[in-house]
Amino acid sequence: QVHFVESGGGLVQPGGSLRLSCAASGFFLDYYAIGWFRQAPGKEREGISCISARDGSTNYADSVKGRFTISKDNAKNTVYLQMNSLKPEDTAVYYCAANTMRVRCTPASQVHEYDYWGQGTQVTVSS
């Protein structure tokens, strides 16, 4: 059974950093494209980053490019999202998800492309 557990969220001041983790069980992360999404109150869920299987190529939404870094540890079957220079507008629930139909990320991750989701972890950026 496919299962994700996200962790690492919390309250941080603007300009601070957090690292989110997404631990998978029931399948190997390196078989599929893995994405990070976020959903702010009153807004639609948006894709912010993706890491491809095998070659580990990555992409980022413009809103986080240069501040966030996605990575994975295949031995731990875990994907990470390092978030630096956080802004209040980064406040959201963050989700990891697997696209089991693709090995490589699509240019812009779409919610409907992903079929397994974690429960989400809250990130709040506030002074």
DSSP file (Angstrom, degrees, kcal/mol; ACC not computed):
  #  RESIDUE AA STRUCTURE BP1 BP2  ACC     N-H-->O    O-->H-N    N-H-->O    O-->H-N    TCO  KAPPA ALPHA  PHI   PSI    X-CA   Y-CA   Z-CA
    1    1 A Q              0   0    0      0, 0.0     2,-0.3     0, 0.0    26,-0.1   0.000 360.0 360.0 360.0 128.1    0.0    0.0    0.0
    2    2 A V        +     0   0    0     24,-0.2     2,-0.3    22,-0.1    24,-0.2  -0.524 360.0 168.9 -74.6 133.1    1.4    3.4   -1.1
    3    3 A H  E     -A   25   0A   0     22,-2.3    22,-2.3    -2,-0.3     2,-0.4  -0.991  18.9-164.0-149.6 135.7    1.8    5.8    1.8
    4    4 A F  E     -A   24   0A   0    113,-0.4     2,-0.4    -2,-0.3   115,-0.4  -0.933   1.1-166.4-116.6 144.0    3.5    9.1    2.3
    5    5 A V  E     -A   23   0A   0     18,-2.0    18,-2.5    -2,-0.4     2,-0.3  -0.953   9.8-164.0-128.7 114.8    4.4   10.8    5.5
    6    6 A E  E     +A   22   0A   0     -2,-0.4     2,-0.3    16,-0.2    16,-0.2  -0.693  16.7 161.5 -94.0 149.3    5.3   14.5    5.4
    7    7 A S  E     +A   21   0A   0     14,-2.0    14,-2.8    -2,-0.3   114,-0.1  -0.958  35.9  73.3-154.2 169.1    7.1   16.3    8.2
    8    8 A G        +     0   0    0     -2,-0.3    11,-0.3     1,-0.3    -1,-0.0   0.342  60.6 131.4 105.0  -5.7    9.1   19.3    8.9
    9    9 A G        +     0   0    0     12,-0.1     2,-0.3     9,-0.1    -1,-0.3  -0.185  23.0 117.4 -72.3 172.3    6.5   22.0    8.8
   10   10 A G  E     -d  123   0B   0    112,-0.8   114,-2.8   111,-0.1     2,-0.5  -0.987  62.3 -46.0 162.9-166.3    6.1   24.7   11.4
   11   11 A L  E     +d  124   0B   0     -2,-0.3     2,-0.3   112,-0.2   114,-0.2  -0.854  54.4 168.1 -99.9 129.9    6.2   28.4   12.2
   12   12 A V  E     -d  125   0B   0    112,-2.7   114,-2.2    -2,-0.5     3,-0.1  -0.984  33.0-113.4-141.0 150.2    9.1   30.4   10.9
   13   13 A Q    >   -     0   0    0     -2,-0.3     3,-2.4   112,-0.2    73,-0.2  -0.457  50.7 -81.3 -78.0 154.1    9.9   34.1   10.6
   14   14 A P  T 3  S+     0   0    0      0, 0.0    73,-0.2     0, 0.0    -1,-0.1  -0.292 121.0  28.1 -53.6 138.7   10.2   35.7    7.3
   15   15 A G  T 3  S+     0   0    0     71,-3.3    70,-0.6     1,-0.3    72,-0.1   0.283 100.1 118.1  88.9  -9.4   13.7   35.1    5.8
   16   16 A G    <   -     0   0    0     -3,-2.4    70,-2.3    70,-0.2     2,-0.3  -0.088  55.8-124.1 -82.4-175.2   14.0   31.8    7.7
   17   17 A S        +     0   0    0     67,-0.2     2,-0.3    68,-0.2    67,-0.2  -0.928  20.7 178.9-132.7 152.8   14.4   28.3    6.5
   18   18 A L  E     - B   0  83A   0     65,-2.1    65,-3.3    -2,-0.3     2,-0.5  -0.976  17.3-145.7-144.3 153.9   12.6   24.9    6.8
   19   19 A R  E     - B   0  82A   0    -11,-0.3     2,-0.3    -2,-0.3    63,-0.2  -0.977  15.0-157.7-123.3 119.6   13.3   21.5    5.4
   20   20 A L  E     - B   0  81A   0     61,-2.6    61,-2.2    -2,-0.5     2,-0.4  -0.707   5.8-156.5 -92.3 144.6   10.3   19.3    4.6
   21   21 A S  E     -AB   7  80A   0    -14,-2.8   -14,-2.0    -2,-0.3     2,-0.4  -0.919   9.5-167.2-120.2 148.9   10.6   15.6    4.3
   22   22 A C  E     -AB   6  79A   0     57,-2.1    57,-2.3    -2,-0.4     2,-0.5  -0.882  10.2-167.4-136.6 101.3    8.3   13.1    2.5
   23   23 A A  E     -AB   5  78A   0    -18,-2.5   -18,-2.0    -2,-0.4     2,-0.3  -0.784   9.1-156.1 -95.0 129.6    9.0    9.5    3.4
   24   24 A A  E     -A    4   0A   0     53,-2.5     2,-0.3    -2,-0.5   -20,-0.2  -0.780  13.4-179.8-108.1 148.6    7.4    6.9    1.2
   25   25 A S  E     +A    3   0A   0    -22,-2.3   -22,-2.3    -2,-0.3     3,-0.1  -0.976  63.2  39.2-138.4 154.3    6.4    3.3    1.8
   26   26 A G  S    S+     0   0    0     -2,-0.3     2,-0.3   -24,-0.2   -24,-0.2   0.287 116.5  31.9  91.1 -10.5    4.8    0.7   -0.4
   27   27 A F  S    S-     0   0    0    -24,-0.2     2,-0.6   -26,-0.1   -24,-0.1  -0.971  88.1 -95.3-163.7 166.6    6.8    1.7   -3.5
   28   28 A F    >   -     0   0    0     -2,-0.3     3,-2.0     1,-0.1     4,-0.3  -0.814  22.5-146.3 -94.4 125.4   10.2    3.1   -4.5
   29   29 A L  G >  S+     0   0    0     -2,-0.6     3,-1.5     1,-0.3    -1,-0.1   0.823  95.4  67.4 -55.3 -32.9   10.3    6.9   -5.0
   30   30 A D  G 3  S+     0   0    0      1,-0.3    24,-0.6    44,-0.1    -1,-0.3   0.420  87.6  68.6 -76.3   5.1   12.9    6.5   -7.7
   31   31 A Y  G <  S+     0   0    0     -3,-2.0     2,-0.3    22,-0.1    -1,-0.3   0.690 105.5  31.0 -87.5 -20.1   10.3    4.8  -10.0
   32   32 A Y  S <  S-     0   0    0     -3,-1.5     2,-0.3    -4,-0.3    71,-0.2  -0.857  88.1 -89.9-138.1 162.3    8.2    7.9  -10.5
   33   33 A A  E     -E   99   0B   0     69,-2.1    66,-2.8    66,-0.9     2,-0.5  -0.614  43.1-156.2 -71.1 134.5    8.2   11.6  -10.8
   34   34 A I  E     -EF  98  51B   0     17,-2.3    17,-2.6    -2,-0.3     2,-0.3  -0.963  10.3-168.5-119.5 129.6    7.6   13.1   -7.3
   35   35 A G  E     -EF  97  50B   0     62,-2.6    62,-2.1    -2,-0.5     2,-0.4  -0.828  17.7-142.8-118.5 155.4    6.2   16.6   -6.8
   36   36 A W  E     +EF  96  49B   0     13,-2.7    12,-2.8    -2,-0.3    13,-1.5  -0.961  26.3 177.8-110.5 135.2    5.7   19.1   -4.0
   37   37 A F  E     -EF  95  47B   0     58,-3.2    58,-2.6    -2,-0.4     2,-0.3  -0.835  10.8-158.7-127.4 165.2    2.5   21.1   -4.0
   38   38 A R  E     -EF  94  46B   0      8,-2.2     8,-2.9    -2,-0.3     2,-0.4  -0.995   5.0-160.8-146.0 154.5    1.1   23.7   -1.7
   39   39 A Q  E     -E   93   0B   0     54,-2.2    54,-2.2    -2,-0.3     6,-0.2  -0.941   8.4-161.7-138.9 114.6   -2.4   25.0   -0.9
   40   40 A A    >   -     0   0    0      4,-0.4     3,-2.3    -2,-0.4    52,-0.1  -0.552  45.2 -75.4 -88.1 157.8   -2.9   28.4    0.8
   41   41 A P  T 3  S+     0   0    0      0, 0.0    -1,-0.1     0, 0.0     3,-0.1  -0.294 118.7   5.6 -56.0 129.9   -6.2   29.2    2.4
   42   42 A G  T 3  S+     0   0    0      1,-0.2     2,-0.3    -3,-0.1    -2,-0.0   0.525 113.5 101.2  76.6   5.5   -8.8   30.1   -0.2
   43   43 A K  S <  S-     0   0    0     -3,-2.3    -1,-0.2     1,-0.0     2,-0.1  -0.800  75.4-101.1-121.4 162.7   -6.5   29.2   -3.1
   44   44 A E        -     0   0    0     -2,-0.3    -4,-0.4     1,-0.1     2,-0.2  -0.436  46.1 -94.6 -77.1 154.7   -6.1   26.2   -5.4
   45   45 A R        -     0   0    0     -6,-0.2     2,-0.4    -2,-0.1    66,-0.2  -0.504  48.2-163.3 -67.8 135.0   -3.4   23.7   -4.8
   46   46 A E  E     -F   38   0B   0     -8,-2.9    -8,-2.2    -2,-0.2     2,-0.4  -0.946  19.7-121.5-126.7 144.8   -0.4   24.5   -6.9
   47   47 A G  E     +F   37   0B   0     62,-0.6   -10,-0.3    -2,-0.4     3,-0.1  -0.675  31.2 169.7 -80.4 133.9    2.6   22.6   -8.0
   48   48 A I  E     +     0   0B   0    -12,-2.8    13,-2.4     1,-0.4     2,-0.3   0.636  59.6   2.0-118.6 -22.8    5.9   24.1   -6.9
   49   49 A S  E     -FG  36  60B   0    -13,-1.5   -13,-2.7    11,-0.2    -1,-0.4  -0.989  52.7-169.0-163.2 155.7    8.6   21.6   -7.6
   50   50 A C  E     -FG  35  59B   0      9,-1.8     9,-1.7    -2,-0.3     2,-0.4  -0.996   7.4-157.8-148.3 147.6    9.2   18.2   -9.1
   51   51 A I  E     -FG  34  58B   0    -17,-2.6   -17,-2.3    -2,-0.3     7,-0.2  -0.996  20.9-134.4-128.7 129.2   12.0   15.7   -9.2
   52   52 A S        -     0   0    0      5,-3.1     4,-0.5    -2,-0.4    52,-0.2  -0.385  22.4-108.8 -78.4 155.4   12.2   13.0  -11.9
   53   53 A A  S    S+     0   0    0     50,-3.0     2,-2.1   -22,-0.1     3,-0.4  -0.340  91.6   7.6 -71.7 164.5   13.0    9.4  -11.3
   54   54 A R  S    S+     0   0    0    -24,-0.6    -1,-0.1     1,-0.3   -23,-0.0  -0.386 134.3  38.7  65.9 -75.7   16.4    8.0  -12.4
   55   55 A D  S    S-     0   0    0     -2,-2.1    -1,-0.3     1,-0.1    -2,-0.1   0.638  94.8-136.9 -85.8 -10.7   18.2   11.1  -13.5
   56   56 A G        +     0   0    0     -4,-0.5    -2,-0.1    -3,-0.4    -3,-0.1   0.711  38.0 169.2  68.7  20.2   16.9   13.3  -10.7
   57   57 A S        -     0   0    0     -4,-0.3    -5,-3.1    -6,-0.1     2,-0.3  -0.348  16.0-157.7 -65.7 150.8   16.2   16.3  -12.9
   58   58 A T  E     -G   51   0B   0     -7,-0.2     2,-0.3    -9,-0.0    -7,-0.2  -0.841  17.6-169.7-129.6 160.5   14.2   19.0  -11.3
   59   59 A N  E     -G   50   0B   0     -9,-1.7    -9,-1.8    -2,-0.3     2,-0.3  -0.978   7.8-159.5-146.5 162.8   12.0   21.9  -12.0
   60   60 A Y  E     -G   49   0B   0     -2,-0.3   -11,-0.2   -11,-0.2     2,-0.1  -0.979  24.3-110.0-141.6 147.7   10.4   24.7  -10.0
   61   61 A A    >>  -     0   0    0    -13,-2.4     3,-1.7    -2,-0.3     4,-1.4  -0.480  38.0-114.7 -69.6 151.3    7.6   27.2  -10.1
   62   62 A D  T 34 S+     0   0    0      1,-0.3    -1,-0.1     2,-0.2     3,-0.1   0.826 112.9  65.9 -57.9 -31.5    8.7   30.8  -10.7
   63   63 A S  T 34 S+     0   0    0      1,-0.2    -1,-0.3     3,-0.0   -15,-0.1   0.711 115.9  25.2 -66.8 -19.7    7.4   31.7   -7.2
   64   64 A V  T X> S+     0   0    0     -3,-1.7     3,-2.3   -16,-0.2     4,-2.2   0.463  86.7 128.3-121.6  -5.8   10.0   29.5   -5.5
   65   65 A K  T 3< S+     0   0    0     -4,-1.4     4,-0.1     1,-0.3   -16,-0.0  -0.287  80.1  16.0 -59.6 132.4   12.8   29.3   -8.0
   66   66 A G  T 34 S+     0   0    0      2,-0.5    -1,-0.3     1,-0.1     3,-0.1   0.253 125.8  58.9  88.8 -12.6   16.2   30.2   -6.4
   67   67 A R  T <4 S+     0   0    0     -3,-2.3    17,-2.0     1,-0.2     2,-0.3   0.692  98.0  53.8-115.0 -33.5   14.8   29.8   -2.9
   68   68 A F  E  <  -C   83   0A   0     -4,-2.2    -2,-0.5    15,-0.2     2,-0.4  -0.796  60.0-166.1-108.3 147.5   13.6   26.2   -2.7
   69   69 A T  E     -C   82   0A   0     13,-2.4    13,-3.0    -2,-0.3     2,-0.4  -0.988   5.8-155.7-135.1 125.9   15.5   23.0   -3.5
   70   70 A I  E     +C   81   0A   0     -2,-0.4     2,-0.3    11,-0.2    11,-0.2  -0.793  25.1 156.0 -97.5 142.0   14.0   19.6   -4.1
   71   71 A S  E     -C   80   0A   0      9,-1.7     9,-3.0    -2,-0.4     2,-0.3  -0.944  23.1-145.9-152.8 171.5   16.2   16.5   -3.5
   72   72 A K  E     -C   79   0A   0     -2,-0.3     2,-0.5     7,-0.3     7,-0.2  -0.998  10.8-150.9-147.6 152.8   15.9   12.8   -2.7
   73   73 A D  E >>> -C   78   0A   0      5,-2.9     5,-1.8    -2,-0.3     4,-0.8  -0.933  10.8-169.1-120.6 102.4   17.6   10.1   -0.8
   74   74 A N  T 345S+     0   0    0     -2,-0.5     3,-0.4     1,-0.2   -45,-0.1   0.845  85.8  59.4 -64.6 -32.9   16.9    6.8   -2.5
   75   75 A A  T 345S+     0   0    0      1,-0.2    -1,-0.2    -3,-0.1    -2,-0.0   0.854 115.4  35.4 -63.5 -33.3   18.4    4.8    0.4
   76   76 A K  T <45S-     0   0    0     -3,-0.6    -1,-0.2     2,-0.2    -2,-0.2   0.462 104.4-131.1 -96.4  -3.4   15.9    6.4    2.7
   77   77 A N  T  <5 +     0   0    0     -4,-0.8   -53,-2.5    -3,-0.4     2,-0.4   0.915  64.5 132.0  52.7  46.5   13.1    6.5    0.1
   78   78 A T  E   < -BC  23  73A   0     -5,-1.8    -5,-2.9   -55,-0.2     2,-0.4  -0.979  47.6-154.5-135.1 138.8   12.6   10.1    1.1
   79   79 A V  E     -BC  22  72A   0    -57,-2.3   -57,-2.1    -2,-0.4     2,-0.3  -0.896  17.5-158.4-110.4 145.3   12.2   13.3   -0.9
   80   80 A Y  E     -BC  21  71A   0     -9,-3.0    -9,-1.7    -2,-0.4     2,-0.4  -0.844  14.7-157.9-121.9 155.8   13.0   16.7    0.7
   81   81 A L  E     -BC  20  70A   0    -61,-2.2   -61,-2.6    -2,-0.3     2,-0.6  -0.896  11.4-160.6-133.2 106.6   12.1   20.3    0.1
   82   82 A Q  E     -BC  19  69A   0    -13,-3.0   -13,-2.4    -2,-0.4     2,-0.6  -0.765  10.8-165.9 -85.7 123.1   14.7   22.8    1.4
   83   83 A M  E     +BC  18  68A   0    -65,-3.3   -65,-2.1    -2,-0.6     2,-0.3  -0.945  11.1 173.4-118.9 115.9   13.0   26.1    1.7
   84   84 A N        +     0   0    0    -17,-2.0   -67,-0.2    -2,-0.6   -68,-0.2  -0.739  59.0  24.2-116.0 165.4   15.1   29.2    2.3
   85   85 A S  S    S-     0   0    0    -70,-0.6    -1,-0.2    -2,-0.3   -68,-0.2   0.903  84.3-160.4  48.5  49.3   14.3   33.0    2.4
   86   86 A L        -     0   0    0    -70,-2.3   -71,-3.3    -3,-0.2   -70,-0.2  -0.280   7.9-159.5 -67.0 145.9   10.8   32.2    3.3
   87   87 A K    >   -     0   0    0    -73,-0.2     3,-2.3    -3,-0.1     4,-0.3  -0.834  32.4-109.1-120.7 157.5    8.1   34.8    2.8
   88   88 A P  G >  S+     0   0    0      0, 0.0     3,-1.7     0, 0.0    37,-0.4   0.843 117.8  63.1 -55.3 -32.4    4.6   35.2    4.3
   89   89 A E  G 3  S+     0   0    0      1,-0.3   -49,-0.0   -49,-0.0    -3,-0.0   0.557  88.7  69.8 -72.6  -5.3    3.1   34.3    1.0
   90   90 A D  G <  S+     0   0    0     -3,-2.3    -1,-0.3    35,-0.1     2,-0.2   0.525  70.1 121.1 -83.6  -6.0    4.7   30.9    1.3
   91   91 A T    <   +     0   0    0     -3,-1.7     2,-0.3    -4,-0.3    33,-0.2  -0.413  41.1 106.0 -61.4 124.1    2.3   30.1    4.1
   92   92 A A  E    S- H   0 123B   0     31,-1.9    31,-2.7    -2,-0.2     2,-0.5  -0.969  75.9 -80.0-177.6 170.9    0.3   27.0    3.1
   93   93 A V  E     -EH  39 122B   0    -54,-2.2   -54,-2.2    -2,-0.3     2,-0.4  -0.870  48.6-146.7 -89.5 129.6   -0.2   23.3    3.6
   94   94 A Y  E     -EH  38 121B   0     27,-3.0    27,-2.0    -2,-0.5     2,-0.4  -0.841  17.1-174.1-106.2 134.8    2.5   21.5    1.7
   95   95 A Y  E     -E   37   0B   0    -58,-2.6   -58,-3.2    -2,-0.4     2,-0.3  -0.943  15.6-149.9-126.6 144.3    2.0   18.1    0.1
   96   96 A C  E     +E   36   0B   0     -2,-0.4    22,-2.2   -60,-0.2     2,-0.3  -0.845  24.2 177.2-105.0 155.6    4.2   15.6   -1.7
   97   97 A A  E     -EI  35 117B   0    -62,-2.1   -62,-2.6    -2,-0.3     2,-0.4  -0.991  23.2-129.3-155.8 155.4    2.7   13.4   -4.3
   98   98 A A  E     -EI  34 116B   0     18,-2.2    17,-2.0    -2,-0.3    18,-1.4  -0.911   4.4-152.6-113.5 137.6    3.7   10.7   -6.8
   99   99 A N  E >   -E   33   0B   0    -66,-2.8     3,-1.5    -2,-0.4   -66,-0.9  -0.865  14.9-176.7-104.0  95.0    2.9   10.6  -10.5
  100  100 A T  T 3  S+     0   0    0     -2,-0.8    -1,-0.1     1,-0.3    14,-0.1   0.439  76.3  62.5 -79.5   3.5    2.9    6.9  -11.2
  101  101 A M  T 3  S+     0   0    0     12,-0.4     2,-0.4   -68,-0.1    -1,-0.3   0.490 103.9  50.8 -98.5  -5.8    2.3    7.4  -14.9
  102  102 A R    <   -     0   0    0     -3,-1.5   -69,-2.1   -69,-0.1    -3,-0.2  -0.974  48.0-168.3-137.9 146.0    5.5    9.2  -15.5
  103  103 A V  S    S+     0   0    0     -2,-0.4   -50,-3.0   -71,-0.2     2,-0.3   0.779  84.3  52.1 -91.9 -38.6    9.2    8.8  -14.8
  104  104 A R  S    S-     0   0    0    -52,-0.2   -71,-0.2   -71,-0.1    -1,-0.1  -0.740  91.5-107.7-104.4 149.5   10.1   12.4  -15.8
  105  105 A C        -     0   0    0     -2,-0.3   -53,-0.1   -48,-0.2    -2,-0.1  -0.386  28.5-125.5 -67.9 146.2    8.5   15.6  -14.5
  106  106 A T        -     0   0    0      1,-0.1     3,-0.2    -2,-0.1    -1,-0.1  -0.565  33.6-102.6 -82.0 159.4    6.2   17.5  -16.8
  107  107 A P  S    S+     0   0    0      0, 0.0     2,-0.4     0, 0.0    -1,-0.1   0.835 111.9  22.9 -56.6 -34.5    7.2   21.2  -17.3
  108  108 A A  S    S-     0   0    0    -49,-0.0     2,-0.2   -47,-0.0   -60,-0.1  -0.939  89.5-127.2-135.8 112.4    4.5   22.4  -14.9
  109  109 A S        -     0   0    0     -2,-0.4   -62,-0.6    -3,-0.2     2,-0.4  -0.373  24.6-159.3 -64.7 127.4    3.2   19.9  -12.3
  110  110 A Q    >   -     0   0    0     -2,-0.2     3,-1.7     1,-0.1     4,-0.4  -0.888  20.6-131.2-109.2 138.8   -0.6   19.6  -12.5
  111  111 A V  G >  S+     0   0    0     -2,-0.4     3,-1.7     1,-0.3    -1,-0.1   0.878 105.5  58.0 -54.7 -42.2   -2.6   18.3   -9.6
  112  112 A H  G 3  S+     0   0    0      1,-0.3    -1,-0.3    -3,-0.0    -3,-0.0   0.656  96.4  64.0 -69.0 -13.7   -4.6   15.9  -11.8
  113  113 A E  G <  S+     0   0    0     -3,-1.7     2,-0.4   -14,-0.0   -12,-0.4   0.653  91.0  77.5 -80.1 -14.7   -1.4   14.1  -13.0
  114  114 A Y    <   +     0   0    0     -3,-1.7   -15,-0.3    -4,-0.4     3,-0.1  -0.816  51.3 178.2-106.6 133.6   -0.6   12.9   -9.5
  115  115 A D        +     0   0    0    -17,-2.0     2,-0.4    -2,-0.4   -16,-0.2   0.560  63.4  55.3-116.1 -10.1   -2.4    9.9   -8.0
  116  116 A Y  E     -I   98   0B   0    -18,-1.4   -18,-2.2  -113,-0.0     2,-0.3  -0.993  65.7-177.2-127.4 132.0   -0.8    9.3   -4.5
  117  117 A W  E     -I   97   0B   0     -2,-0.4  -113,-0.4   -20,-0.2   -20,-0.2  -0.920  21.3-131.4-129.9 147.1   -0.7   12.1   -1.9
  118  118 A G        -     0   0    0    -22,-2.2  -113,-0.1    -2,-0.3     3,-0.1  -0.277  36.1-105.0 -81.5 179.9    0.6   12.7    1.5
  119  119 A Q        -     0   0    0   -115,-0.4   -24,-0.1     1,-0.1    -1,-0.1   0.621  61.0-118.5 -84.8 -13.7   -1.5   14.2    4.3
  120  120 A G        -     0   0    0    -24,-0.1     2,-0.4     1,-0.1   -25,-0.2   0.104  15.1-124.9  93.2 152.8    0.2   17.5    4.2
  121  121 A T  E     - H   0  94B   0    -27,-2.0   -27,-3.0  -114,-0.1     2,-0.3  -0.999  24.2-120.3-136.7 135.7    2.3   19.6    6.6
  122  122 A Q  E     - H   0  93B   0     -2,-0.4  -112,-0.8   -29,-0.2     2,-0.5  -0.573  23.6-171.6 -81.6 131.5    1.5   23.2    7.6
  123  123 A V  E     -dH  10  92B   0    -31,-2.7   -31,-1.9    -2,-0.3     2,-0.5  -0.993   4.2-176.0-119.9 124.5    4.1   25.9    7.0
  124  124 A T  E     -d   11   0B   0   -114,-2.8  -112,-2.7    -2,-0.5     2,-0.7  -0.983   8.2-166.6-124.4 123.7    3.4   29.3    8.5
  125  125 A V  E     +d   12   0B   0     -2,-0.5     2,-0.3   -37,-0.4  -112,-0.2  -0.926  34.3 131.0-111.9 111.0    5.7   32.2    7.8
  126  126 A S              0   0    0   -114,-2.2    -2,-0.1    -2,-0.7   -39,-0.0  -0.993 360.0 360.0-159.6 147.6    5.0   35.1   10.1
  127  127 A S              0   0    0     -2,-0.3  -114,-0.1  -114,-0.2    -1,-0.1   0.419 360.0 360.0 -93.0 360.0    6.7   37.5   12.5
